[in-house]
Every structure is written in structure tokens, then in C-alpha cells.
Amino acid sequence: MARTPRKRDPRKKAGAAAEGGAEPAAESRIALPSSGLAADILALAASGALEPAPAPGPSPPVERRAPAPAAEPVAVPAHNISLFGAVREERKAVEATEHLATFFLSGEEYGVDVRLVQEIIRVSEITQVPRAPGFIKGVINLRGRVIPVIDLKRKLGLGEVSEAARPSRIVVVKVKDRLVGLLVDGASQVLKVPVASIEAAPEEVVEIDANYLRGVAKLESRLIILMDLPKVLALELREGGVAE
């Protein structure tokens, strides 16, 4: 009686190959389905129902790039603009002016620091003072206070102010804590002049002692002679020189 050959279990063959330590050939690799039992998958592989898996190709070369150089710091331009500096410059521009009160003597316009001027009044009755210098016209009563009146035109050697003239005025100034009235041909105005416009008095306009002048302000259409009142009244302001 002939023996029927036994079919060998493919799982045992695979196990034997594993026990023998032999690696499966590259052709035995199969593409596994997405799901299924291991026994069913092996049976399908043994029957040739599964397609062999594609051989893995060489790994694509990896491009190695050199590290990018560090960006150089961008220099930020330094600005020397300061708000406080701008404010100081603006304040200097505002302070670079002189505030003057102006009046006329012999057709020329003179100016004094407006801070010295207390008020400008019309010529009132002037009481003469015996044995007083010729340029002292006398005294007036200014709201209960007796103050001396000086003919400024005569003091400077420019003639004499006519008290009866309609434009004539008395400029009341305060110098060294003393009130003095200055009799002038007429009052002009109060204005500001730039310090940059002030220059030394030229010879053609200096008809009086140059020590009495601080300079000349040159404006667009006229010249204003700046008078140094403390020097003009230095003698009269000495102790006992002018009564308060």
C-alpha cells in the first residue's frame, strides 16, 4: 500500500528556518495587508496570493547646509535731539529781546528799560525848588508823594523842554529805590527789540555824553538810542542829591 505524502506545514518550515538562524531571502518579503490574523496572512503568502514588497531603495541623500552667518547688528544712528534742549533754545530766543519804554528828546527817540518806568503822566503843576540846579524843574505831588522832576533834555545839554507844549510828558522812573520824574518832549510807546539789533552808538547820533548810552537799536524804519538811566542820574541819586 502506497503512502500518501504528507503536506508540510508552511508555519513549521518558517519556524525551522528561524531556528536554523538563516535569514529569509529578500524575495520572500511580502506586502502585508492593512488587517488580518497572522495565520491567515501566512497562508495567503504560502499560496502566492500576496504580492512581494518592493525592495527598499537607497535613502535619499540629505543635504547639509552650512549654518547661516549671524546677522551683524545694525547700527542705529544716534540723534542729539533733546526736547529739553529745544525748550531751552526756544526760551533763549524769547529772552533775547529787550522791553523798552521810548520817548522823544529834540526829535530823537530814546529808550529805557521798561522795568524802571513806573508810569507816564501829563505835565501838571511843578513847584520850583530854591537854589536847585537848572535842570531840576521842581517837585510834583504824585498821589501824596513828593517827587523831583528833572528836565532830561537840559540835563543832557540838548535844550529845554517846553512845559506848555501839548505832547510833553513826565516819565516817572524808579532807580535805586528812588522815584524821579523825567520831563521829556513826548512819550512814544512800549515795545520789544531784539538784542541782536543793538549796536554801539555811531558818532553821528551821539550828541550827548557817550557814557550815558548803552547803544542803539536799529529797527527797520528808525533808530532808538538806549539810555543808561543809572549813569544819567548818578549824581542826583547820591545821598541828599535828590529828595524823595
Secondary structure, 3 states (H helix, E strand, C coil): CCCCCCCCCHHHHHHHHHHCCCCCCHHHCECCCCCCCHHHHHHHHHCCCCCECCCCCCCCCCCCCCCCCCCCCCCCCCCCCCHHHHHHHHHHHHHCEEEEEEEEECCEEEEEEHHHEEEEEECCCCECCCCCCCCEEEEEEECCEEEEEEEHHHHCCCCCCCCCCCCCEEEEEEECCEEEEEEECEEEEEEEEEHHHEECCCHHHCCCCHHHEEEEEECCCCEEEEECHHHHCCCCCCCCCCCC
